[in-house]
Amino acid sequence: MVSYVFLSTGIHLLLAGFFFGLGYGILQPLFQSFVTGTTPAPKRGVANATYMLSYDIGIGIGSLLMGCLQETIGLSLGFALTAIAYVIGVIVYIVYVDGYYNKMKTKFCNMMADGTDIMV
């Protein structure tokens, strides 16, 4: 996303879009598997639906707000702000989500080792 700030040619735009799409194609299924992997089996459908609904709402609202914002501040600054939002998201993940995920993974492994029914 940072590379969009320094766009100078059409080829650069295509390369930046390629790498953005590559990252998006890797991260979106990863996040979806994270959501369903930390949810008990009977509730995975609800978790997946909630994730996809939140994702769609975020795309819709984010596109609208960023379109209005970039109209006033320009594309370069708008893409820079988006890159900052990504960095903030990574920090939130490291501080809050990673610990939760590791706790759930440990809990799941302990349940499997004990032979506890994980369907509850």
Sequence and secondary structure as in RCSB ss.txt:
>XXXX:A:sequence
MVSYVFLSTGIHLLLAGFFFGLGYGILQPLFQSFVTGTTPAPKRGVANATYMLSYDIGIGIGSLLMGCLQETIGL
SLGFALTAIAYVIGVIVYIVYVDGYYNKMKTKFCNMMADGTDIMV
>XXXX:A:secstr
 GGGGG  SHHHHHHHHHHHHHHHHHHHHHHHHHHHHTS GGGHHHHHHHHHHHHHHHHHHHHHHHHHHHHHH H
HHHHHHHHHHHHHHHHHIIIIIHHHHHHHHHHHHHHHHHT  TT 
